[in-house]
Each structure stands twice: as C-alpha cells, then as structure tokens.
C-alpha cells in the first residue's frame, strides 16, 4: 500500500477507492482463483472458468488438479457437492 502525501489542501466532494482481489490467492490449505478478475472467464459458465484456471484439467468429464488428490471445489466460499461430471453437465 502506498501513502499519498498532499501538500495543497482542498476540499473534495468525494473520494473513491477501488481494489480488486488478486487473480490467484495462495492460502495454507487451498489455492483461490478469483474468476471475477479473469478476463478470459468473463461471460462464460463454470466449465469455461475451470478451463482457464491454472493447474485445472478437464478430460472426459473429469476435473483434476495437477499434483492434487481429494479436490474440493467452492463457489462463492460454499462447498459444491458434485462430481466432476456433474459440474461439467
């Protein structure tokens, strides 16, 4: 975060601060891919978003993550209780 020092004082009508989440956020127990910040996933469905997610592979209606077993998928921080085939269909 940067600190902005203003020498000249003026009264502002409004200040708008915008921030975006990181595209990929690595946590201790998971990797979060923020679809809302992905240009390539905009306007598609969940399958389109998964196809452009780093390390995720979709083959023969099966979703896998490279180097991982026992994978869980969360949408809006809620666990999705579907198989890979169910998610694709």
N, C-alpha and C positions, 0 to 999 in steps of 0.2 A: 504494500500500500504506500502511496506517495503522499507527502504532506505538501500542500499548496499554501504558500505564504503570500498574502495580498498586502501591498504597501498602501494602495489608494483605497480608501473606504467609500463604498457606495451602497445604497440600499437596493437590494434586489427584490423583485416581486416574487420570484420563485427560483428554487434550485432543484434540479432533477438529477438524481444519481442512479445510473443503471449498471447492473452487474449480471454476468452470466456464469453459470456453473461451468466447471471445466468439462471438456468433452469426455475425457476418461479420468475417473477418480479412483485411485487405488486405495483400498482400505485394508485393514488387517485380515479380514475374513472374506473379502469379496472385491470384485472389480466392477465399478459402476460406469456404464456407457450412457451418457445423457443424450437421448435421442433428440430432444428439443433443440440441441445445439448442433446437430449434424445436418449439414446442407443436403447430403445425399439421401438421408432418410425422410426428408420433409415431403409430405403429401402422399406417403405410401401407407401400407398396413404393417402389422407387427412382423410379418415374414420379411418384408423389404428392409425393415430396420435391423433385423437379425442378420440379414445377408451382408450388411455393411459394417457390422460390429466386429472389431478386431478380435481375432482368435476364435471366432464362432464359425462353425462349418455346418452346412445343411446338405445332407446327402441321403437320398432315398427316404425322404420324410423323417429323417432322424437328425436331431440337433445335438451337436457335440461341441465342447470347448477344448481346444488343443491343450494337452497336458493335464486335463482335469477329469475326474470321475465324480459321480454323485452330484450333479449340477442342479441348482435350483434357479428358476427364473422369477424375478419380481417385476411387476408392472406397477408404477406409482407406489413403490415401497410395500406392495402386497404380494405375497407368495402366490404364484399361479400353479394350481394343482392339475396340470395337464401333462400328458406325454408329449414328446417332440412331434409325433404325428398329429396329435390333436391340435397343437399350436399352429402347425402349418395349414391344416384344413380349417 
